[in-house]
Amino acid sequence: MGGRDQSLKSSDEKIINGAEEEEEKEEEEQVEAGVIRVDKDRQLRPGSIKGLVKEEEEEEEAIADPASSSQHLTKYTKALLLSAEDESVRSEKFETTKWELWAFYIYYIGNSGLGPFNFGPSQFQNLLYQQANILGEGNCGGDGQADCRLNFAGSDRTVQSVVLLCNGLSFAIQCVLFLLIGSFADFGTFRPYILMVSTVICIAISFGWLGVEDPSQWRIGIALYMIGLITYQLSLSYWTAAFPGLARNLPEMRKAREDLVSVPPTISEEEYEAKDSLTKNRVSNVAFAVCSAGELLVLAVMQGMLVGIHADRDESSNTKALSAVIAFSAGVWALCAIPWFATEKRRPGQKLPPGTTYLTAGLKQALLAAKHLIKLRQTLLYLVFYFLFSDALNTSVTVISTIQNDLVSFSTTKLNLLLIVGIAAQAVGIYGFWLIQKRWQLSTLYMLSWVILFTLILQVWGFVGIFTSSFGFHRVWEIYAYQAYYGLLVCPWYAYSQTMISQVCPKGYEFMFFSLFSLVGKTSAFIGPFVTQAISDRTGNASSPFYFLLSLGVVSTALLLPLDVRKSSLEQASFLAGEMEDKGQEGEL
């Protein structure tokens, strides 16, 4: 039977080959006579035996592996899918699981900043005010008297000036660290360890506050505050940079990708783009909402703890209580970090280019990015906006927080209650924004625009306080109202601005671009405090920085008007093509 089958097969092949030779001879004669035109791509007449075989082979390849055959994809589809990541990230083992996603959410409860970003600054300012008043010996700080001052950085400065200067210095140090770390974090699988190291250092620093209980230790307080702020911001930036990859590898997004590259596509480019945007927004907004709910629970426990240790008994008890709640928040962070460190999948980043080591990859990455950055015009536009608006918002929050701490006399119990109000409003605001966006399928840019409007209204509120003492963050009730307004209508900025970054940065370059945006944000926060502390020192009015901040907010908002997300996707594809060509690699679809 085997010999008979082989004989039949040989006979069939001869017939086919003979038919092909006869057909080719006929085709050549027809081409010479101008009867038919040869297909330039295949050099085969459509419908010929070889042509049909070739077409069948291509169709089979496309069905077997749609991503391997991209000739049917439009330019914009390729732009939506192109990535610099190692192709092994497409493996099923790197698909985002429910447990990994929830571990990501829970980590943010710990990294919410209760210690280093909320109570840390309050304790820092508390120590400064107490020490300045002790040195002033009753000759300053009272009604009708000048502000008490401390000698810091070679000059006698007000407490507000010292705070703003320390913020500026810590942000400058962050800039250096982001330059050193950010570029090479997109290579290999070791980037999660950057987050681990910065988290451990920040937790250790927070526990260190337990040793600071006296105003004479204010210089130690400066060191703890600055190191805590730097490592907190590093942790926050590298946790945030992981979310686009998590969203991209969710089962529904992997399925959408397959649908887009199938032959024929079963989902349109617009549907894919909308699904991608909404998925990223869901991950980002749910993370912030879960964080807010977790923070409320932690703050409720803190409130009971503060009542139990009689934090409001006297100034000394209040100072000890502030250090205690910072350390407690560190313990919560440690517990919340463990699930994420245990479940995060070590997804591969970019492959190392030929002749490159991990020690040199970061520098080469930064240089290549700088070379091709001009192609990312929409990204650069958003970068300039982000630089200016982050400065306006972050410095506004710093100025209001300084006024707030003075109004409530650094009472740990009152500060905790203010945080409960603010974070409860934040949970409602962020999740409410997400529900509205999901219900009406609104874009990230549209939602961000509304948040910007509400932020400008907040700055107008502070601006009014320059001219009157009856409104503009001069009363305790206004501080509670501020916390509610800020949580409901301004806090969604932190979710939508990060999602927007993920939509304008090339896939596979998230850590470098999130570092770049963090660097820009920190640089702006470095400049803003210096300008506002100079204004405040000269005028003696704590609200006077809003002259600068409101103007900056309005100018930066105008820069966002021409931003085009669709055009950004095409520019990202051009950027990746140029990068891959220089590295001698090919981008992955």
Solvent accessible surface area in square Angstrom, and as a share of the most:
residue,aa,sasa,rsa
1,M,178,0.80
2,G,55,0.52
3,G,58,0.55
4,R,159,0.58
5,D,77,0.40
6,Q,110,0.49
7,S,70,0.45
8,L,91,0.45
9,K,116,0.49
10,S,43,0.28
11,S,49,0.32
12,D,76,0.40
13,E,83,0.37
14,K,147,0.62
15,I,117,0.60
16,I,84,0.43
17,N,76,0.39
18,G,33,0.32
19,A,40,0.31
20,E,25,0.11
21,E,118,0.53
22,E,124,0.56
23,E,32,0.15
24,E,69,0.31
25,K,134,0.57
26,E,87,0.39
27,E,22,0.10
28,E,107,0.48
29,E,101,0.45
30,Q,50,0.22
31,V,56,0.32
32,E,149,0.67
33,A,77,0.60
34,G,60,0.57
35,V,101,0.58
36,I,45,0.23
37,R,188,0.69
38,V,39,0.23
39,D,37,0.19
40,K,166,0.70
41,D,139,0.72
42,R,83,0.30
43,Q,112,0.50
44,L,41,0.21
45,R,62,0.23
46,P,89,0.56
47,G,45,0.44
48,S,4,0.02
49,I,58,0.30
50,K,88,0.37
51,G,1,0.01
52,L,86,0.43
53,V,69,0.40
54,K,89,0.38
55,E,52,0.23
56,E,99,0.45
57,E,83,0.37
58,E,52,0.23
59,E,107,0.48
60,E,114,0.51
61,E,106,0.47
62,A,8,0.07
63,I,136,0.69
64,A,87,0.68
65,D,67,0.35
66,P,36,0.23
67,A,39,0.30
68,S,76,0.49
69,S,13,0.08
70,S,29,0.18
71,Q,130,0.58
72,H,64,0.28
73,L,15,0.08
74,T,75,0.44
75,K,157,0.67
76,Y,11,0.04
77,T,6,0.04
78,K,74,0.31
79,A,5,0.04
80,L,13,0.06
81,L,2,0.01
82,L,28,0.14
83,S,1,0.00
84,A,9,0.07
85,E,14,0.06
86,D,27,0.14
87,E,74,0.33
88,S,53,0.34
89,V,1,0.00
90,R,77,0.28
91,S,44,0.29
92,E,144,0.65
93,K,138,0.58
94,F,25,0.10
95,E,51,0.23
96,T,2,0.01
97,T,56,0.33
98,K,129,0.55
99,W,185,0.65
100,E,2,0.01
101,L,13,0.07
102,W,113,0.40
103,A,3,0.02
104,F,2,0.01
105,Y,4,0.02
106,I,60,0.30
107,Y,0,0.00
108,Y,19,0.07
109,I,25,0.13
110,G,9,0.09
111,N,0,0.00
112,S,18,0.12
113,G,1,0.01
114,L,8,0.04
115,G,1,0.01
116,P,13,0.08
117,F,87,0.36
118,N,44,0.23
119,F,1,0.01
120,G,1,0.01
121,P,21,0.13
122,S,7,0.04
123,Q,0,0.00
124,F,1,0.00
125,Q,5,0.02
126,N,6,0.03
127,L,1,0.00
128,L,0,0.00
129,Y,56,0.21
130,Q,18,0.08
131,Q,24,0.11
132,A,1,0.01
133,N,73,0.38
134,I,102,0.52
135,L,104,0.52
136,G,16,0.16
137,E,141,0.63
138,G,57,0.55
139,N,116,0.59
140,C,25,0.15
141,G,50,0.48
142,G,35,0.33
143,D,152,0.79
144,G,94,0.91
145,Q,81,0.36
146,A,77,0.60
147,D,89,0.46
148,C,11,0.07
149,R,114,0.41
150,L,2,0.01
151,N,81,0.42
152,F,25,0.10
153,A,66,0.51
154,G,77,0.74
155,S,44,0.28
156,D,87,0.45
157,R,45,0.17
158,T,14,0.08
159,V,6,0.03
160,Q,19,0.08
161,S,1,0.01
162,V,0,0.00
163,V,3,0.02
164,L,1,0.00
165,L,15,0.07
166,C,0,0.00
167,N,10,0.05
168,G,0,0.00
169,L,69,0.34
170,S,0,0.00
171,F,22,0.09
172,A,31,0.24
173,I,79,0.40
174,Q,0,0.00
175,C,18,0.11
176,V,83,0.48
177,L,50,0.25
178,F,4,0.02
179,L,116,0.58
180,L,118,0.59
181,I,34,0.17
182,G,1,0.01
183,S,10,0.07
184,F,51,0.21
185,A,0,0.00
186,D,0,0.00
187,F,2,0.01
188,G,13,0.13
189,T,60,0.35
190,F,59,0.25
191,R,30,0.11
192,P,10,0.06
193,Y,109,0.41
194,I,25,0.12
195,L,6,0.03
196,M,42,0.19
197,V,90,0.52
198,S,6,0.04
199,T,1,0.00
200,V,95,0.55
201,I,75,0.38
202,C,0,0.00
203,I,20,0.10
204,A,60,0.46
205,I,29,0.15
206,S,3,0.02
207,F,87,0.36
208,G,35,0.33
209,W,6,0.02
210,L,93,0.46
211,G,54,0.52
212,V,2,0.01
213,E,78,0.35
214,D,69,0.36
215,P,17,0.11
216,S,75,0.49
217,Q,51,0.23
218,W,16,0.06
219,R,138,0.50
220,I,92,0.47
221,G,0,0.00
222,I,14,0.07
223,A,48,0.37
224,L,22,0.11
225,Y,10,0.04
226,M,26,0.12
227,I,74,0.38
228,G,4,0.03
229,L,3,0.02
230,I,14,0.07
231,T,10,0.06
232,Y,10,0.04
233,Q,17,0.08
234,L,12,0.06
235,S,0,0.00
236,L,42,0.21
237,S,12,0.08
238,Y,6,0.02
239,W,7,0.02
240,T,12,0.07
241,A,3,0.02
242,A,16,0.12
243,F,6,0.02
244,P,1,0.01
245,G,13,0.12
246,L,2,0.01
247,A,1,0.01
248,R,29,0.11
249,N,5,0.02
250,L,9,0.05
251,P,62,0.39
252,E,62,0.28
253,M,5,0.02
254,R,38,0.14
255,K,114,0.48
256,A,3,0.02
257,R,36,0.13
258,E,101,0.45
259,D,31,0.16
260,L,3,0.02
261,V,4,0.03
262,S,27,0.17
263,V,80,0.46
264,P,103,0.65
265,P,69,0.44
266,T,104,0.60
267,I,29,0.15
268,S,47,0.30
269,E,30,0.13
270,E,99,0.45
271,E,98,0.44
272,Y,11,0.04
273,E,41,0.18
274,A,46,0.36
275,K,74,0.32
276,D,21,0.11
277,S,13,0.08
278,L,27,0.13
279,T,9,0.05
280,K,7,0.03
281,N,0,0.00
282,R,74,0.27
283,V,0,0.00
284,S,6,0.04
285,N,0,0.00
286,V,25,0.15
287,A,1,0.01
288,F,18,0.07
289,A,15,0.12
290,V,26,0.15
291,C,2,0.01
292,S,0,0.00
293,A,61,0.47
294,G,11,0.11
295,E,7,0.03
296,L,51,0.25
297,L,129,0.64
298,V,15,0.09
299,L,0,0.00
300,A,57,0.44
301,V,76,0.44
302,M,0,0.00
303,Q,33,0.15
304,G,46,0.45
305,M,55,0.24
306,L,1,0.01
307,V,97,0.56
308,G,53,0.51
309,I,77,0.39
310,H,106,0.47
311,A,1,0.01
312,D,88,0.45
313,R,166,0.61
314,D,73,0.38
315,E,113,0.51
316,S,61,0.39
317,S,15,0.10
318,N,12,0.06
319,T,2,0.01
320,K,100,0.42
321,A,0,0.00
322,L,0,0.00
323,S,2,0.01
324,A,27,0.21
325,V,0,0.00
326,I,1,0.00
327,A,7,0.05
328,F,68,0.28
329,S,10,0.06
330,A,1,0.01
331,G,26,0.25
332,V,25,0.14
333,W,4,0.01
334,A,36,0.28
335,L,129,0.64
336,C,15,0.09
337,A,3,0.02
338,I,107,0.54
339,P,47,0.29
340,W,2,0.01
341,F,39,0.16
342,A,80,0.62
343,T,54,0.31
344,E,26,0.12
345,K,50,0.21
346,R,68,0.25
347,R,24,0.09
348,P,15,0.10
349,G,2,0.02
350,Q,6,0.03
351,K,96,0.41
352,L,58,0.29
353,P,15,0.09
354,P,108,0.68
355,G,82,0.79
356,T,15,0.09
357,T,75,0.44
358,Y,101,0.38
359,L,170,0.85
360,T,59,0.34
361,A,0,0.00
362,G,7,0.07
363,L,123,0.61
364,K,85,0.36
365,Q,2,0.01
366,A,41,0.32
367,L,111,0.55
368,L,34,0.17
369,A,7,0.05
370,A,70,0.54
371,K,125,0.53
372,H,14,0.06
373,L,38,0.19
374,I,113,0.57
375,K,63,0.27
376,L,0,0.00
377,R,151,0.55
378,Q,18,0.08
379,T,2,0.01
380,L,46,0.23
381,L,40,0.20
382,Y,0,0.00
383,L,22,0.11
384,V,73,0.42
385,F,0,0.00
386,Y,20,0.08
387,F,54,0.22
388,L,34,0.17
389,F,0,0.00
390,S,4,0.03
391,D,6,0.03
392,A,0,0.00
393,L,0,0.00
394,N,53,0.27
395,T,2,0.01
396,S,1,0.00
397,V,22,0.13
398,T,30,0.17
399,V,0,0.00
400,I,0,0.00
401,S,34,0.22
402,T,6,0.03
403,I,18,0.09
404,Q,18,0.08
405,N,3,0.02
406,D,82,0.42
407,L,57,0.28
408,V,4,0.02
409,S,85,0.55
410,F,14,0.06
411,S,14,0.09
412,T,0,0.00
413,T,23,0.13
414,K,98,0.42
415,L,7,0.04
416,N,0,0.00
417,L,71,0.35
418,L,1,0.00
419,L,22,0.11
420,I,45,0.23
421,V,53,0.31
422,G,7,0.07
423,I,10,0.05
424,A,37,0.29
425,A,11,0.09
426,Q,26,0.11
427,A,21,0.16
428,V,97,0.56
429,G,5,0.05
430,I,1,0.00
431,Y,92,0.35
432,G,25,0.24
433,F,20,0.08
434,W,10,0.03
435,L,78,0.39
436,I,84,0.42
437,Q,0,0.00
438,K,95,0.40
439,R,159,0.58
440,W,152,0.53
441,Q,114,0.51
442,L,45,0.22
443,S,61,0.40
444,T,1,0.00
445,L,39,0.19
446,Y,105,0.40
447,M,7,0.03
448,L,0,0.00
449,S,50,0.32
450,W,114,0.40
451,V,0,0.00
452,I,3,0.02
453,L,81,0.40
454,F,41,0.17
455,T,0,0.00
456,L,28,0.14
457,I,81,0.41
458,L,0,0.00
459,Q,0,0.00
460,V,68,0.39
461,W,32,0.11
462,G,0,0.00
463,F,56,0.23
464,V,53,0.31
465,G,3,0.03
466,I,24,0.12
467,F,130,0.54
468,T,48,0.28
469,S,75,0.48
470,S,72,0.46
471,F,78,0.33
472,G,0,0.00
473,F,0,0.00
474,H,49,0.22
475,R,105,0.38
476,V,67,0.39
477,W,146,0.51
478,E,0,0.00
479,I,0,0.00
480,Y,70,0.27
481,A,37,0.29
482,Y,6,0.02
483,Q,19,0.09
484,A,33,0.26
485,Y,42,0.16
486,Y,29,0.11
487,G,0,0.00
488,L,68,0.34
489,L,47,0.24
490,V,0,0.00
491,C,7,0.04
492,P,0,0.00
493,W,6,0.02
494,Y,62,0.24
495,A,0,0.00
496,Y,0,0.00
497,S,0,0.00
498,Q,33,0.15
499,T,0,0.00
500,M,0,0.00
501,I,1,0.01
502,S,7,0.04
503,Q,24,0.10
504,V,0,0.00
505,C,3,0.02
506,P,0,0.00
507,K,28,0.12
508,G,4,0.03
509,Y,0,0.00
510,E,11,0.05
511,F,16,0.07
512,M,17,0.08
513,F,0,0.00
514,F,5,0.02
515,S,5,0.03
516,L,45,0.22
517,F,1,0.01
518,S,16,0.10
519,L,26,0.13
520,V,20,0.11
521,G,5,0.05
522,K,26,0.11
523,T,42,0.24
524,S,0,0.00
525,A,4,0.03
526,F,63,0.26
527,I,74,0.38
528,G,0,0.00
529,P,4,0.03
530,F,57,0.24
531,V,50,0.29
532,T,0,0.00
533,Q,21,0.10
534,A,54,0.42
535,I,43,0.22
536,S,10,0.06
537,D,53,0.28
538,R,218,0.80
539,T,75,0.44
540,G,64,0.61
541,N,48,0.25
542,A,43,0.33
543,S,1,0.01
544,S,2,0.01
545,P,0,0.00
546,F,1,0.00
547,Y,104,0.39
548,F,52,0.22
549,L,0,0.00
550,L,31,0.15
551,S,66,0.42
552,L,24,0.12
553,G,0,0.00
554,V,83,0.48
555,V,90,0.51
556,S,0,0.00
557,T,33,0.19
558,A,57,0.44
559,L,55,0.28
560,L,10,0.05
561,L,147,0.73
562,P,86,0.54
563,L,12,0.06
564,D,57,0.29
565,V,30,0.17
566,R,104,0.38
567,K,101,0.43
568,S,0,0.00
569,S,12,0.08
570,L,58,0.29
571,E,21,0.10
572,Q,12,0.05
573,A,21,0.16
574,S,51,0.33
575,F,0,0.00
576,L,2,0.01
577,A,57,0.44
578,G,7,0.07
579,E,0,0.00
580,M,9,0.04
581,E,138,0.62
582,D,63,0.33
583,K,12,0.05
584,G,66,0.64
585,Q,45,0.20
586,E,147,0.66
587,G,24,0.23
588,E,50,0.22
589,L,33,0.17
